[in-house]
Each structure stands twice: as structure tokens, then as C-alpha cells.
Amino acid sequence: VLTLELRPGGGLGGFTLGLPVCEVLAHVKENESVFQRVNIKYCEQAPLTRDLVLDFPSHGFHLRFHPASQRLRVIEVYDSSLLKLRYASSIVGGPREPATFVT
């Protein structure tokens, strides 16, 4: 199970809010042994009006990019059972721990 550092308001692991999509894709390529499956979702009819989404289904999160600037604007963890989240020195979510900030 992948463990990523949670940085509220800043990012998740090597993904920092505000990064351009090209830098995120370079990070994914550099770590392709970790990120083996990535789905790219976009609106073919209106690509500059809807978010570009990189989905990591094996890890239960996706990244949303602003359609015009193509900068990372939202990181959504949709299945915390596929990913360990570490905040400071504590695990706050993962397969054996319900996602919580209460210790």
C-alpha cells in the first residue's frame, strides 16, 4: 500500500497544488513503478471548460487540473483503503485505519 504525506492546503506526496500538468506527468513517469495505472479524463467537446483529471484507481485518488491554466487545483482521495495518509508523524488513514484527524 502506497503511503503519501498529507499537506493540508499544500498537496499530497509529490503532488503540490498549483503544479502544471506537465510537471505532474513528469513526476508520474519518474515513478512509474509506483503509479503503474493512470487514467486521463477530459471533455472532448469542451476541453477548456471542464477540469482535466488524472485518476489513480489503484491508489484511490485523483488530481483535478484547471482547464485553461492546466494547474493542479484539487486533490481528492476517494478510497482511503487503497492509500495510507501520513500527517506529521501519524498515519491518519489507510486500509486498517479509518480516515480521521482525531488521535
C-alpha positions as CSV (number, residue, x, y, z in Angstrom):
1,V,0.0,0.0,0.0
2,L,1.3,3.4,-1.0
3,T,2.0,5.9,1.8
4,L,1.8,9.6,1.0
5,E,2.4,12.6,3.1
6,L,-0.7,14.8,3.5
7,R,0.0,18.5,3.5
8,P,-3.4,20.3,4.1
9,G,-3.7,23.3,1.7
10,G,-0.4,22.2,0.1
11,G,-0.5,18.8,-1.5
12,L,-0.3,15.0,-1.2
13,G,3.1,13.3,-1.6
14,G,4.9,14.7,-4.6
15,F,1.8,16.4,-5.9
16,T,1.7,20.1,-4.9
17,L,-1.3,22.3,-5.6
18,G,-0.5,24.8,-8.4
19,L,1.8,22.5,-10.3
20,P,1.3,22.4,-14.1
21,V,0.1,19.2,-15.5
22,C,3.4,18.6,-17.4
23,E,5.3,18.6,-14.1
24,V,2.8,16.2,-12.6
25,L,3.1,13.9,-15.6
26,A,6.9,14.0,-15.3
27,H,6.7,13.0,-11.7
28,V,4.3,10.1,-12.5
29,K,6.7,8.9,-15.3
30,E,9.7,9.1,-13.0
31,N,7.8,6.9,-10.5
32,E,6.0,4.6,-13.0
33,S,6.8,1.6,-10.8
34,V,4.5,3.2,-8.1
35,F,2.0,4.8,-10.5
36,Q,1.5,1.9,-12.9
37,R,-2.0,2.8,-13.9
38,V,-3.3,6.4,-14.6
39,N,-6.5,7.3,-16.3
40,I,-6.7,10.7,-18.0
41,K,-10.2,12.1,-18.2
42,Y,-11.3,15.2,-20.1
43,C,-14.2,16.6,-22.0
44,E,-13.6,16.1,-25.7
45,Q,-16.4,18.6,-26.7
46,A,-15.2,21.4,-24.5
47,P,-11.7,20.7,-23.1
48,L,-11.1,24.3,-21.9
49,T,-14.3,24.5,-19.9
50,R,-14.1,21.3,-17.7
51,D,-11.3,20.0,-15.5
52,L,-8.7,17.6,-16.8
53,V,-8.5,14.7,-14.3
54,L,-5.7,12.3,-13.7
55,D,-7.2,9.3,-11.9
56,F,-5.0,6.8,-9.9
57,P,-7.6,3.9,-9.4
58,S,-5.0,1.6,-7.8
59,H,-4.4,4.2,-5.1
60,G,-7.9,5.7,-4.7
61,F,-7.2,9.3,-5.6
62,H,-7.4,11.7,-8.5
63,L,-6.0,15.1,-9.4
64,R,-8.1,17.8,-10.9
65,F,-6.5,20.5,-13.1
66,H,-7.9,23.9,-14.1
67,P,-9.0,23.5,-17.7
68,A,-7.4,26.7,-19.0
69,S,-4.2,27.1,-16.8
70,Q,-3.7,23.3,-16.5
71,R,-2.5,23.7,-12.9
72,L,-3.4,21.3,-10.1
73,R,-6.3,22.7,-8.2
74,V,-7.8,19.8,-6.3
75,I,-6.6,16.5,-4.9
76,E,-9.4,14.1,-4.0
77,V,-8.9,10.9,-2.1
78,Y,-12.0,8.8,-2.9
79,D,-10.9,5.4,-1.4
80,S,-8.6,5.7,1.7
81,S,-8.5,1.9,2.0
82,L,-6.1,1.9,-1.0
83,L,-3.7,4.5,0.3
84,K,-2.0,5.3,3.7
85,L,-2.1,9.0,4.5
86,R,0.5,10.3,6.9
87,Y,0.2,13.7,8.6
88,A,3.2,14.9,10.5
89,S,4.3,11.6,12.1
90,S,0.9,9.9,12.4
91,I,-1.0,7.7,9.9
92,V,-4.4,9.3,9.6
93,G,-6.0,6.9,7.1
94,G,-5.4,3.7,5.3
95,P,-6.6,0.1,4.8
96,R,-6.6,-0.6,8.6
97,E,-7.4,2.8,9.9
98,P,-10.5,4.9,9.2
99,A,-9.6,8.3,7.8
100,T,-9.6,10.7,10.7
101,F,-7.7,13.6,12.2
102,V,-8.6,12.7,15.8
103,T,-5.9,10.9,17.7
